[in-house]
Amino acid sequence: MKITKKAVGLAALALSASLVTGCGNSTDAYCNDLEATVDELGSLTGTDADSMEKAFDAISDLADDAPDEVKDEWQVLDKQMEAIDDALDEAGLEFSDLGELSTGQLPEGVTEEQLTELGEKLQNLSGDEVQEAADTISEHAKDECDVDLNAS
């Protein structure tokens, strides 16, 4: 499977949609963190390496601190982020390399098999499990924190 600019763009779009719709908690501190994270995640576009790394870190932090009502859903998102991070590490890539991949250039030392695995991990972001988790988290955020994660 060849990773194309369109595939990377779709993966980035799926990632940002999953991230922006994936948040929530009922405590004041968590709601405040959630609201701050939404602002940060709202700037996630394309394959901007700094934004992607910050978003991955934010999801990990929120997954650790999530209330019981959405803990499992946060773990679903965090698990997907870890899988992508692991696939990047295994291929010897950084987030900043995704831009190069989107142009169709194969970085030195990276095999097609590694790119295929990375592509599969990115595609999982648009899967039913991730979307259901994101929807549940988004609903919980609105109900418990009065934070609308779909208004960006």
Helices and strands as residue ranges (DSSP letters): H 5-20, H 28-41, H 49-65, H 68-91, H 97-102, H 112-123, G 124-126, H 128-140, I 141-145
